[in-house]
Amino acid sequence: MDCRTFRSLIPRYLAGHLDEGPRQEFQSHEASCLLCHNTLKGRRSLRESVSTGVLENRSAPEELRGSIRVCMECMDHPGRLVCPRLRFKLRLVKPDAVQ
């Protein structure tokens, strides 16, 4: 498996939607490629942080939680690691840097 294929499979892997063969190949590549290992680690961490920090926080406005849910779905598109709107909402980049 190459790195590009690995990155495109991250959403399916995190959702538990990879069959045994592709999952083993995915895990094997992750174990042998530091870049992909770190990419998966960061993606998993981001999803967990957003989920526990915003989506499960009932004091957060429903409009914000709904918007973040859309951004999380946006990140599930192959090859997209972070939704540009989510980066802006969480202030991961300066507002003027979002295109």
C-alpha positions in Angstrom: 0.0 0.0 0.0 1.3 3.5 -0.8 0.9 6.6 1.4 -1.8 8.1 -0.8 -4.0 5.0 -0.6 -3.4 4.9 3.1 -4.6 8.5 3.6 -7.7 7.8 1.5 -8.6 4.9 3.8 -8.2 6.6 7.1 -11.9 7.6 7.5 -13.1 4.1 6.7 -10.5 2.6 9.1 -11.5 4.9 11.9 -15.1 4.1 11.4 -14.3 0.4 11.4 -15.5 -0.2 7.8 -12.4 -1.9 6.4 -12.6 -5.6 5.7 -10.0 -7.9 7.2 -7.5 -8.0 4.2 -7.5 -4.2 3.6 -7.4 -3.6 7.3 -4.3 -5.8 7.8 -2.6 -4.1 4.8 -3.5 -0.7 6.3 -2.1 -1.6 9.7 1.0 -3.1 8.2 1.7 0.1 6.2 1.1 2.3 9.3 3.6 0.2 11.3 6.3 0.7 8.6 5.7 4.3 7.7 6.3 7.0 10.3 4.6 9.7 8.2 1.4 7.7 7.9 1.5 6.6 11.5 1.7 10.2 12.6 -1.1 11.2 10.2 -3.4 8.5 11.6 -2.4 9.4 15.1 -3.2 13.1 14.5 -6.5 12.4 12.7 -7.6 10.1 15.6 -6.7 12.7 18.2 -8.5 15.4 16.3 -11.7 13.3 16.0 -11.6 12.4 19.7 -10.9 15.9 20.8 -13.7 17.4 18.7 -16.1 14.7 19.8 -15.5 15.0 23.5 -14.8 18.7 23.5 -17.7 19.9 21.4 -20.1 17.3 20.2 -20.7 15.7 23.6 -20.7 19.1 25.4 -24.4 19.8 25.9 -23.6 23.4 26.9 -22.3 24.1 23.4 -24.9 25.7 21.2 -26.7 23.1 19.0 -26.0 25.2 15.9 -22.2 24.9 16.7 -22.5 21.2 17.3 -24.4 20.7 14.1 -21.9 22.7 12.1 -19.0 20.7 13.6 -20.8 17.4 12.7 -20.9 18.6 9.1 -17.2 19.4 9.2 -16.4 16.0 10.6 -18.3 14.4 7.7 -16.4 16.7 5.3 -13.1 15.2 6.8 -14.3 11.7 5.8 -13.8 12.5 2.1 -10.8 10.6 0.7 -7.6 12.6 0.9 -9.0 15.4 3.1 -7.3 15.4 6.5 -9.0 18.5 8.0 -12.1 20.4 6.9 -11.1 24.0 6.2 -14.2 25.3 8.0 -13.4 23.2 11.1 -9.9 24.6 11.2 -11.3 28.1 11.2 -14.0 27.3 13.8 -11.5 25.8 16.1 -9.1 28.6 15.4 -6.4 26.2 14.2 -5.4 28.8 11.6 -5.8 32.6 11.4 -9.2 33.6 9.8 -7.5 35.4 7.0 -5.5 32.3 6.0 -8.7 30.3 5.2 -9.4 30.3 1.5 
